[in-house]
Amino acid sequence: MKKIPSKKITPTPPKFNMMWLYIAMILGFIALNFLYNSESAEKTTYENFEKNMLLTGDVDELVAFNKGSIVEVEVYIKSDKLKNDPKYKDLVPSGNSLSFSANKGPQYVFTEGSAEILNQKLVESQKDLPEGTPKLSAKWEERSNAWGGFFISFILPLIIIVALWMFLMRRMGGGGAGGGGQIFNIGKSKAQLFDKESQINITFNDVAGLEEAKTEVMEIVDFLKNPKKYTDLGGKIPKGALLVGPPGTGKTLLAKAVAGEAQVPFFSLSGSDFVEMFVGVGASRVRDLFKQAKEKAPCIIFIDEIDAIGRARGKNSVMGGNDERENTLNQLLVEMDGFGTNVGVIILAATNRLDVLDSALLRPGRFDRQISIDKPDLIGREQIFNVHLKPLKLAEEVDAKKLSAQTPGFAGAEIANVCNEAALIAARKNKRAIEMQDFQDAIDRVIGGLEKKNKIISPEEKKIVAYHEAGHAIAGWFLEHADPLVKVSIVPRGVAALGYAQYLPKEQFLYTTEQLLDSMCMTMGGRVAEDITFGRISTGAQNDLERITKLAYAMTAVYGMNHKVGNVSFRDSSGESQFQKPYSDQTAELIDEEVRVLVSAVYERTRQLLLDNQEGLIRIAEKLLEKEILFQADLEEILGKRPFSNRTTYDEFVNGGADGGGVPQTELPIPPIPEETQNSEPSEKLNEDNV
């Protein structure tokens, strides 16, 4: 499909932000209020003024002015007296500390009946002062009407506060109208618009391994481009499509491809963009989003991680934020298929938590299609590798088919990470091209973590780890249904893994009881090897025992593989009984007892297997202590050919049935254990032994 060339967007000059005007108005009001505010001067009487200030020489200046029928006198105290005299220590200066005249006064104010009375009192009070002492007189000023000061100090602030409050309420209560970038524009949708002027370059050619999902969404794009083709037959455009799948499988990438292919406006946003601390903002943003979409119809809206607002209502309800989320969801439901119509507006959404979504959101008429995007199979992984290998400088030996067979269970994001890590490893080694060994190291790095060759391990601990891994190797080699172990290492990796084993499993979806039991025996091999070799056990089998226990409980209570418990499954896939057991206490005791019997039987079977092959166990452990890493060819040299003819996926796909020895590949052969959610993560790809 032809790519649509991107057009250069001409940058627009920044618009004037009204926020600065509001800030300037508020600051100006504060300054005027403080400059003209003289009401904070302390009131006193002439007698107190005469005794404590005038006769003691503390007064610097008197300012008098007519205020109606009386005279008001402002008293300014000398600055040195204010600082040093204890009687002024609690004196609050005139105005506020932010006022420009806060340190100058006046500090006191008193009133007199008339100017003659004031002058007469001043002369009478100072007649007994020593000769040569300067006499204080009042300085007269003309002051304006008090109504101006009252308006500035009270009426004007009130008007500004009311105006700002009304402006804020209009912005919050409406649909978020107005220009963007304003501080109060919280009710406006945050969706990013892609149209002809801002097109993205990702197309369906860049999406690999999702052929079925691409077919579904391509039909939606085709409907928008050629609606007559469908409407002539009476068909209606679907309202929405929900992309469901584990993380990293390409849901968002597929939506980007839709944006690149569609010749219609494309609104993109996340479910968390609707969430805000203000009440009603989420619903307001939903209304504004659909208002913009209807103006540009036909168009597509993409909501990533829709579970942020689409969780089922009424479950685990908490007052406050949960009510706001439910209001947002209710508004979304109404906009998608309410009483009004949204002709030409298609909703795409993505989530990896389908089980938590509200049933009203999933019904036909809202999301007409649920497109499942699972982890890619063998062919899908090869296609994804081909996409990510294009920009890399590769050696001739690099084969995408081999890499796809060596990475079972990998999602698209993990494959992209492998390719990037391989390029970094090759650059670190100053290579001119990326070789196959660099990809092997990258796969180990992605699965097991960073290799820690310099980690200090005592010889005794290293010996325990070597025999532990040798136990896994022996059990996996001589059990028919266990996937062959193709690499075993005692080089520490990751946070706490002192050793690990890798397998090359056959890709399958159904497991029999015999296959599960052999897998449990293989996993138990490390603990048994420690017991029969040293007569004691260590904490290194913690990871093994955890997985064995989960699988034993799944076989007993989920898969119906226990004769005493019967053909029943106690898994609650809907999650409605998460706070109560779906079985009685007697059944719980029976399940626990049967799990212990099963694990004990697995232990005894594994113990007998390792005792029968103890010589090979010792030889593998000694070889591990010598080389630290053993491949399938080394195991064949020590133990001989594997006595079973299991054909792995790698054998069938790459070598046509030949042995794939020497290739360090991955995946735990234990099937995924159902968790509380339908899209739970698959079980680990590595058998890590943590201490």
PyMOL commands that set and color helices and strands:
alter all, ss='L'
color gray80, all
select helices_A, chain A and resi 18-35+46-54+79-84+86-88+115-125+146-173+196-198+204-206+211-225+228-231+251-261+271-274+281-295+306-308+321-337+354-356+359-362+378-389+400-405+412-428+436-448+459-478+513-534+539-557+585-612+614-627+632-639+649-655
alter helices_A, ss='H'
color red, helices_A
select strands_A, chain A and resi 42-43+59-67+70-77+108-112+138-140+192-194+240-244+266-270+299-304+345-351+369-372+485-489+497-503+629-631+687-690
alter strands_A, ss='S'
color yellow, strands_A
deselect
rebuild
show_as cartoon
